[in-house]
Amino acid sequence: MSDKLERSVPMEPHTKNTQNGTDQNFYEFQQRLREAPAEAQRVVLWIIENIDFVEELTREPIPEAELTRHLEEARQKKDYLLWALCFYSQQKSRCQPENQTDDPANCKAQEINSL
């Protein structure tokens, strides 16, 4: 695990209770990130540090079939950056108001499978 990750993400769970479970989700994210391979951790930190650039890259939606193809290609090559950018774009598109239903789970990220 990178020293930068250890310094930037505290080990203690975020215990504040919220109605929507955001704090629990963040704690679960921290745990999953700690268990991820070092390269995946670096990619997540890069995305966080460069979120404005990532937002610009994903401004225009990419067709679902194309994203699925790129996600599979990234899995096969173990290309964490390509996979993360495609996954981010996919989730961003699914959470757009025009793609939402009355079901709040519609916008929740799908289970992230490891590469």
N, C-alpha and C positions, 0 to 999 in steps of 0.2 A: 504494500500500500504506500502511496506517495506521502511524503511528509506534509506536502501542501494540503492534501485532503485531510489528514489527521488534524492539522491546525485549523482548518476552515469549517469542519463539521464536528460539533461537540458530540461526545458519546452519550450524554444523559438524554433520556427521552424528554420530549417537549410535553409536559404534563397538563397544560391548560386544556380544559374541556371546551369544545366548541360544538355547535349544533350540527355542522356539516362534516365533522370528522377531519378537518384539515390538519390539525396537529398530529393526529394519529397517522394520517397519510404521510406527513413529512417524516415522522419517526420511522415508518416502514421504508420510506425511500432511503433514508440514511442507512438503515440496516442492509438493504439490498445493494446499495452502492459499495459498502464496505466489503461485501462478499463477491463483488464483481472483479473480473481480471483487471490488472493494473492499466492495461490499454483502454479498457472501457471507462475506467475512472478518469483517465486523462481526457477522453473525449467528452464526458459529461462536464468536467471543469472547463474545457475549452468552449463548449456551447454556452455555459453560464457566463463566462467572461466575455463572450462575443455575441450575446443574445441579440443586439441590434443588427448585426450582420446576418445572423441566422433568420431573423424576422424578415429582413429584406430578401434573402434567398427564397423564403417560403411565402412570399407575398401572394403570388399567383398559385392557385391550386393546381396540383398535378393529378391527372386522371388516376382513379383507383387502380386500374389494371396496370398502369405504368409503375405506380408505387409498389404494388405487389411484386412485380418483376424485379425491380431494383432491390427490394427487401430480401428477396430470395437470393439474388446475386451477391448481396452483401453478406448474407449468412454463409454462403458457400465459400466466399473468399475471406471470411472473418474480418471484414472491413467495418470496424465499429463506427467510424465517422459516417460513412455512407448510410449504414443502417440507422444510426441515430437521427441524421438529417431527414431521411425518408419517414421514419416513425414520427418525428416531430411534425413534419408537414401533414402526414395522414391524420394525426390527432387534432391538429389545428383546423384542418378542413372539416372534420367531423363535429367540431365544437362551434362552428360558425352558426349564427342565429338561423339562417335559412335551412340548415341541416338538422336542427334540433326539433325534438318533439316535446310533448308535455312530460315525458319520462326523463328526469334528471340524469339517469344512468346512461343516457344516450351519449353524453359528452365525456364520460369517464374513460380513461385510457384502458385499452385492452391489456390483458396480461402480457407483460413483456417477457418473451422467451429469450433465453440466453443464446448468444451466437454460438 
